[in-house]
Amino acid sequence: MKPFTQPAPNRNRHPGARPTRLVSAAAALTILSACSAPPVQPPTPSVPLSAAFAQAGSAAAAVQVFDGAWWAGYGDPVLTALIEASLSANQDVAVALQRVAQARAGRDAAASRLWPTVGVQASASRSDSGLPQAVKQGMPDTRALRAGVDVAWEIDLAGGVRAARDAAQADAAAAAAGVQGARLLVASEVARQYFVLRSAEERLRIVQALAAAQRETATRVASRLREGEASAFDLDRARAEAGALDAQVPPLRTLAGTSQTRLAVLLGRNPSARVVDENAGFAWPAAREIGTGQPSELLRRRPDLIAAESRVAAETLRGAEARAQYWPKLFLSALFGREDLRLNALDLAPVHFSNVALAFAMPVFNAGRIDAGVRAQSARADEALLAWQKAVLVAVQEVEDSLLVRTQEAERATALASTVEHRRRALQRAQSLQREGQIDLLVLLDVQRSVLSSELTLADSRLQQVLADVQLYKALGGGLEPTRAGSAMTSFAERAFQ
């Protein structure tokens, strides 16, 4: 690499005589280097997507049903307050925002390589020989003051720096999508834990009510035993059933307690403090239609798919950066300044100086290092593409599964509600008949167990149905309003794949 150096101008040359052609060439190269890298091909799913979800039915239309704050559709002010508080206080969301800041700083650093670096330098020197004045005429004392501006620039002829800049921009887009993904995950998890808590409280009330009824039955049996109308076996069975019901209380209290602490962590609060008042009113939300749209719309709705697609763009662009190493590189350096010089006691006129160098470098032999780098980056790009294709399939699967669970749990809940109603009536009749002595205690206990089982199963079905709703909102990408960090999360991927 042999630099071309422009000689320093004569001391008597006027500083305004700097070559304008160099400035014009530098401006043209600046415009060339600032251009974006060529767009990359958009990824395609590994299999064609259907026009509609198989389990959607009539819900394929009206995607706007779940746009916005989807949790508000449940009509539960407590849930709404919890989710809105979590979106502003959750640590996972805060961590995701910091990743965005890091990615954007990396993007700015990569973009800075397209521009020249400019610095200033100054020096002062003095040389005093200490010789007699007559001798100093041949070896004068000197004092020099020198100041200048230096410029260095790698001109991006092959586009490698531009590709690196655009890859960093894709990383920033993926990080911004990660913020939306974190917010969606937090909102859905808060809703999930809230409904689990409410279900545990409901089942706890059911078990406690039946346990109280069973203890009352045991008391009546003990009274009849004293009168000789019941056996000790009947009393033991009644007390055993009451004890079995009491044994179901601690696990339900544990479930409710752990849901409270998980909610506290999601909200960024002290887990030792209660988040939800157990005495606050609650009613299970009524079933409603949720629009699903088309499977292809998931590619622009789900934050994880947007992030994965941005990673595909980033790795593809880094492949262009790796291939750019095959091509020549051009380096421009320049130094412009002024020097004040004194010889003995004589001040010379200030002079302006310049030094411009243009260097050319091209790889000739590197033992396959560039080839290996290109192959490795190509493999990383293929890996990112495969990860995106898998994520698309998983996203469609999650929507289909959620729709299926919703449909089947709705049918199950309808059948269970009818079963519970009939068994409650049967229990009332059995209690009346047992008091009249027309049936024995074993029959009554069997009826009580059937009522308990049916009511607990119905409560679980209601929980599973609403959890399927939450999972469906999550699988569809939710309806979150974009944050400042995530507002442009699709912009780069859309531009890169145009």
Secondary structure, DSSP 4 states (H G I P E B T S, - for coil): ---EEPPPPPTTS-GGG--HHHHHHHHHHHHHHHSPPPPPPPP--SSPPPSS-TTTGGGGS-GGGG-S-GGGGG--HHHHHHHHHHHHH-HHHHHHHHHHHHHHHHHHHHHHTTS-EEEEEEEEEEE-----HHHHTTS--EEEEEEEEEEEEEE-SSSHHHHHHHHHHHHHHHHHHHHHHHHHHHHHHHHHHHHHHHHHHHHHHHHHHHHHHHHHHHHHHHHHHHTTSS-HHHHHHHHHHHHHHHHTHHHHHHHHHHHHHHHHHHTTS-TTS--S-TTS---PPPP-------GGGHHHH-HHHHHHHHHHHHHHHHHHHHHGGGS-EEEEEEEEEEEEEEETTEEPPPEEEEEEEEEEE-----TTHHHHHHHHHHHHHHHHHHHHHHHHHHHHHHHHHHHHHHHHHHHHHHHHHHHHHHHHHHHHHHHHHHHTTSS-HHHHHHHHHHHHHHHHHHHHHHHHHHHHHHHHHHHTT--PPPPTTTTTTTHHHHHHT-
